Amino acid sequence: IVTITPADILQALNRGQKFATDLLSRHYPDPLLVKDDSALTTISGQQSYALPENIFEDKLQKVEILESGIAWEVKRINYREVSYYETNSQVSRPFYYYIMEKQFYLVPTPSGGKTIRYWYLREPETLIEPQGRVTTVDVANNYVTVDDIGSDLTTDSDELKNYINIVDAQSGKIKVSLQIQALDTSAETITIKTSPDRSTVWNRTIASAITTDVEVDDYVCLSRGNCIPYLKDPISNYIIQYAVLELKRKLGEPIESE
């Protein structure tokens, strides 16, 4: 007998989310757009720079070089055009870029020292189960109380399940990522470690304290994903319908899809 488990449902929802994200990125990419103007700078003699690890399908939308307070857009070219623009000399501000093997390449080769700013479409967060809804927040003592502590959480610092996200219940925005110090299943409290063992987990910065924007009705989940869909109606309805069709197919039921 074929049965449907919570894991099956989550997998189907995540496949639906990936499919919906792909469609959305082709026609209206703005909700997925991220601007990165961090400390990435050109290096003398180096053409290649790594794409962000959370980029969706290598969709780098725009690259700029900042020079004297002015942002100069770098034009994207096809790999077939590279030989037309490559030179033996280095330039202060490259004019073109192309993408290959999870990296973008600047052409001509930069002489270094310029800040790179870029826009890209981010990979949707993996949908996972919630581990509790926040009922009280105590910033001073660095803990939150939840309605019911999820069984996946642990105080074992060697486990990835020792790290959590606190998520806005309305927007799906991850407010802060933290490490668990202690769990009290009687009082339903999650105490946060003030000196995290790791600075980052899943490419997220691990904070040492609960941020002031955390509030009642936010959700706690494991740090590897998000329990609140970032894409709202009508996209979330589409994701659910997609998942239902997949689950019906698994059960061997006849399906009709558009």
C-alpha positions, -999 to 999 in steps of 0.1 A, spaced: 0 0 0 14 34 -10 11 60 17 20 97 18 44 109 46 52 145 57 86 141 40 68 133 7 47 164 11 77 186 17 96 171 -12 66 177 -35 62 213 -23 99 220 -28 98 206 -64 68 228 -70 86 258 -56 116 252 -79 94 249 -109 74 281 -100 107 300 -93 120 290 -128 88 303 -144 88 335 -124 124 342 -130 118 343 -168 90 368 -167 91 388 -134 124 383 -116 121 412 -92 108 393 -62 139 371 -63 164 398 -69 193 403 -45 219 431 -46 254 423 -33 277 453 -27 299 436 -1 337 436 -1 343 419 -34 370 437 -53 389 432 -85 423 415 -82 452 425 -104 455 399 -132 425 379 -121 396 375 -145 374 350 -127 352 356 -96 329 331 -79 292 333 -83 272 335 -50 265 300 -36 228 308 -33 223 320 -69 194 304 -88 205 287 -120 235 310 -124 211 339 -131 235 369 -126 214 399 -137 238 428 -135 274 436 -127 289 470 -120 324 484 -112 324 512 -86 350 539 -94 353 573 -77 318 570 -64 303 562 -98 288 528 -107 297 517 -142 277 488 -156 297 459 -171 280 445 -202 273 408 -204 287 391 -235 284 356 -250 314 333 -247 317 334 -285 325 372 -283 353 369 -257 381 369 -282 370 402 -297 375 420 -264 405 403 -247 438 422 -246 473 416 -233 471 447 -212 451 452 -179 425 478 -174 413 497 -144 376 491 -152 367 461 -173 339 466 -198 325 431 -203 318 399 -184 307 363 -192 297 333 -171 313 299 -171 316 271 -145 300 289 -116 321 319 -121 319 352 -139 349 365 -159 358 402 -164 371 413 -198 396 428 -203 416 416 -173 414 441 -144 443 458 -129 427 455 -94 414 476 -66 379 483 -77 347 473 -59 323 449 -77 286 452 -72 262 428 -87 225 417 -88 214 381 -90 184 359 -85 186 338 -53 177 302 -49 144 298 -30 148 286 6 141 249 11 107 245 27 110 226 60 88 219 91 84 246 118 99 239 152 77 262 172 58 295 171 72 322 193 49 332 222 73 354 242 106 370 236 132 378 263 160 398 246 177 406 279 181 369 289 185 357 253 157 332 250 123 327 234 93 307 245 74 288 218 41 270 218 57 236 213 94 228 209 100 208 178 114 173 181 142 180 155 160 206 177 190 195 197 216 210 221 244 189 206 268 215 191 281 190 166 247 187 149 234 211 123 201 208 141 217 228 169 213 259 147 180 277 140 164 305 120 137 328 134 114 337 106 88 364 101 54 347 100 40 371 74 68 378 50 89 346 53 120 368 59 147 351 80 153 376 107 182 360 125 202 327 126 213 314 161 228 285 180 209 267 207 224 268 242 196 250 261 161 235 256 135 234 283 107 212 271 87 219 303 87 257 300 90 255 261 120 278 261 149 280 237 180 297 251 205 311 227 243 306 229 260 339 233 293 326 220 284 306 189 308 277 180 306 287 143 304 320 126 284 307 96 261 277 89 245 271 55 261 304 44 242 323 71 258 344 98 252 330 132 244 358 157 252 358 194 219 373 205 182 375 196 177 407 175 152 433 185 129 427 155 120 392 167 84 392 179 56 371 191 41 348 163 74 345 145 84 309 137 115 289 146 129 264 121 162 246 114 189 267 98 189 247 66 157 263 53 125 281 59 91 271 72 72 301 57 71 304 19 87 336 7 66 336 -25 30 345 -16 -3 342 -35 -9 333 -62 25 316 -64 20 297 -32 -14 284 -45 4 272 -76 30 254 -55 3 236 -35 -15 225 -67 17 212 -82 24 192 -50 -11 178 -50 -6 165 -85 27 149 -77 12 132 -46 -17 119 -67 7 105 -92 25 87 -64 -7 72 -53 -15 61 -88 -46 83 -91 -56 97 -125 -46 134 -127 -54 163 -150 -29 191 -152 -28 223 -171 
